[in-house]
């Protein structure tokens, strides 16, 4: 029988604003590199980082819960001018956070 994947818990936020700035910049770079640079990418990154910061300030450290919050709250964002969706953004945030923690996200490891 397969074992469930254990939750990933981020360290408690020391400086949520600084984390948010890092995430905004990293996500904007990722969005620009994945397809083509567009001004809407900056708006997407800004909104995702706002959600992330608020969640962290409220004490959320569970990566899965952060991803769900981003998916849910980004549903109000108008993605018509973008190649992305709320799911792609939330998954990118997850990947960026895992990379920053040195956690290998390949192949379920």
N, C-alpha and C positions, 0 to 999 in steps of 0.2 A: 504494500500500500504506500502511496506517495505521501510525503509529509507536507503540511501546509508551509507556505513561505512565511518566515517570521516577519513581523512588522519592522520597518526601519524607522528608528527614532533619531531625529536631529538633536544635536546638543542644545541645551536651553539657550535662547537668544540672549546674547550679551549686548548687542547693538542692532536692533531690528532695522533701523533706518539705513545703517551701513550695509546690512545684508540685502536690503531692498535695492539699494543703489547698485551693488554688485550684480544682483539678479537682473535688474533692468538692462544694464550694459551688456551682460553676457547673453541674455535672451535676444536683445536687439541684434547683436553680432550673429547669433545663430540663425535668426530669421532671415537676415540679409544674405548669409552664406548659403542657406539651404535652397533658395530659389533666386530671386533678384532683389536687390535693395529697393525698398519702397518706403515712402514716408509713413504709411500706415503701420509699418513694422515698429516704429518708435512708439506709436500710440498703443499698440498691442502690448509691447514690453512694459510701458508705463503702467497700464491698467493691471496687468498680471502682477507686477511688483507691488502695487498698492494693495491688492488682495493678499498677497503673501505677507507683507509687513503687518497688516491688520491681524491676520491669523496668528502670526508669531507673537504680536503684542498681547493677544488674548491667551497666550500660553500654549498654542498648538505646536507640538513637536513631532507628531506622527506624519511621516511623508505621505502615506496613503490618504489621510484626512486632508492634508494640504492640497493634494492633487484633485480630490473631489471638490473641494471648495473653489479651486480655480476653474474647473470645468463648469460648475454650477453658476458661478458669478460671471464668467466670461460669456455665458449664453445671452446676456443683454448687450454684448458688444456687437457692432455691425461689421461682420466679416465680408461683406459683399465686395470690397475693394482689395481683398487679400486672397492669397492661395491657401491660407490656413483656416483652422476651425478651433473652437475651444478645446477639443480633444488633443489636437496637435500641439497647441500651446502648453497645455497641462503636462503632456508627455515630455515635451522639451524641458520644461521646468524641472521635472523629476530627473531626467537625464543629467542636466546641469548640476543639480544638487548632489546626485550620486557621484558624479565625476569629482566635484569639489571635496567630497568626503573620502575619495580614493576607493570607492566601492565599485567593483567590476560589475557592469550591468549586462554583460554578454552571456547568453546561453543559460540564464537562470542561476548564475553563480553568485 
